[in-house]
Amino acid sequence: MVLTIPSPTRAMMVASPFVGRMEQALAAQANVVLPGGEAPNVLPVPALDGSCNKTLNSNWGEPLRGLGSVAACYNYFPIIYVTGSLSVNNGRGQGILLVDGDIKMNGNFQWYGLIIARDDIIKGNGTANVHGAVMTRNAIIAFDFREA
């Protein structure tokens, strides 16, 4: 399933009273834990020995295939837990993105997997492509067309 977020009618959101328990279970298993705020430059990075560098908080796996992709990170599907609201500007990743607040997507951000946000999904400037599913407690997508 491909979810592109240019209009609220094209997004499928699921509201669930069980999100809190699921969030807690996933947060306990997180590969990457970040404070709220702006995300690091989110791109897969190989280690010096050619393996996937899973020690960097900015490596959220490699969803793309082919020229320019990082093959060592194809099978890295991290759980990223953000302890507050998150703003992402560009980049790509795969796995589960768990945000304890709002998530604002700006620029050319691509996500392959599941996004669970405690509050709202806000589409800022640019494109936001989600290949997978988005779940939010409030079941609201907000659009912010103000200059970033």
C-alpha positions in Angstrom: 0.0 0.0 0.0 1.4 3.4 -0.9 0.1 6.4 1.1 1.0 9.8 -0.4 -0.2 12.6 1.8 -1.3 15.5 -0.5 -4.9 15.6 0.7 -6.7 14.2 3.8 -9.1 12.2 1.7 -6.3 9.9 0.5 -5.0 9.0 3.9 -6.3 6.0 5.9 -6.0 6.6 9.6 -6.9 4.1 12.3 -7.9 5.3 15.8 -7.5 2.8 18.6 -7.9 2.9 22.4 -5.1 0.3 22.5 -2.4 2.5 21.0 -1.0 3.3 24.5 -0.2 -0.3 25.3 1.2 -1.0 21.9 3.4 2.1 22.1 4.8 1.0 25.4 5.7 -2.5 24.1 7.3 -1.2 20.9 9.2 1.6 22.8 10.7 -1.1 25.0 12.2 -2.8 21.9 13.4 0.3 20.1 16.7 0.2 18.2 16.9 4.0 18.1 15.6 6.4 20.8 15.5 10.1 20.1 14.2 13.2 22.0 11.5 15.2 20.3 12.5 18.0 17.9 14.1 17.9 14.5 15.3 14.5 13.2 18.9 14.0 12.2 19.8 13.8 8.5 17.9 10.5 8.0 19.9 8.3 5.6 21.3 4.7 5.7 25.1 4.6 6.3 27.5 1.7 5.8 30.2 1.0 8.4 33.9 1.0 7.4 33.8 -2.8 7.0 30.9 -2.5 4.6 28.2 -3.7 7.0 25.2 -1.6 8.0 26.1 1.0 10.6 23.3 0.5 13.1 25.0 2.6 15.8 24.0 5.9 14.2 20.7 7.4 15.2 20.3 8.8 11.7 20.4 5.3 10.1 16.7 4.2 9.8 17.4 1.4 7.3 17.5 1.3 3.5 14.1 1.0 1.7 15.4 1.8 -1.8 17.0 -0.7 -4.2 19.5 -0.1 -7.0 22.0 2.6 -7.8 22.7 4.9 -4.9 21.2 2.7 -2.2 23.1 1.1 0.7 22.7 -2.6 0.2 24.1 -3.5 3.6 21.1 -1.8 5.2 18.4 -3.6 3.1 17.5 -5.9 6.0 17.7 -3.3 8.8 14.1 -2.5 9.9 14.6 -0.6 13.1 12.0 0.6 15.6 12.6 4.3 16.1 11.0 5.8 19.2 10.8 9.6 19.5 10.0 10.8 23.1 8.2 14.0 21.9 7.0 15.6 18.7 9.1 15.1 15.6 9.9 17.2 12.6 11.5 15.3 9.6 13.0 17.1 6.7 14.0 14.9 3.8 15.6 11.5 4.0 14.3 7.9 4.0 13.8 4.9 6.2 12.0 1.7 6.9 10.6 -0.2 9.9 8.4 1.3 12.6 8.4 5.0 13.5 6.9 5.5 16.9 6.3 9.2 17.9 5.1 10.2 21.3 3.5 13.5 20.0 3.0 15.1 16.6 5.0 14.3 13.5 5.6 17.0 10.9 6.9 15.8 7.5 8.7 18.4 5.4 10.8 18.2 2.2 11.2 14.8 0.4 10.7 12.3 3.2 10.1 8.7 2.3 9.0 6.0 4.8 8.4 2.3 4.2 6.6 0.6 7.1 4.4 1.7 10.0 4.2 5.2 11.5 2.4 5.4 14.9 1.9 8.9 16.3 0.3 9.7 19.6 -1.1 13.0 18.3 -1.4 14.5 14.8 0.3 14.0 11.4 1.2 17.3 9.9 2.3 17.6 6.3 4.4 20.7 5.8 6.2 21.8 2.6 7.3 19.3 0.1 6.3 15.7 -0.3 5.7 12.9 2.2 5.5 9.4 0.9 4.5 6.6 3.2 4.6 3.1 1.8 2.8 1.2 4.5 0.4 2.4 7.2 -0.1 5.4 9.5 -1.9 5.1 12.9 -2.6 8.0 15.2 -4.6 8.2 18.4 -6.5 11.4 17.2 -7.1 10.1 13.6 -6.5 13.6 12.2 -4.2 14.8 9.5 -3.4 18.5 9.6 -1.9 20.5 6.8 0.5 23.3 7.6 1.1 25.5 4.5 3.0 28.2 6.4 6.6 28.9 5.3 9.0 26.7 7.3 
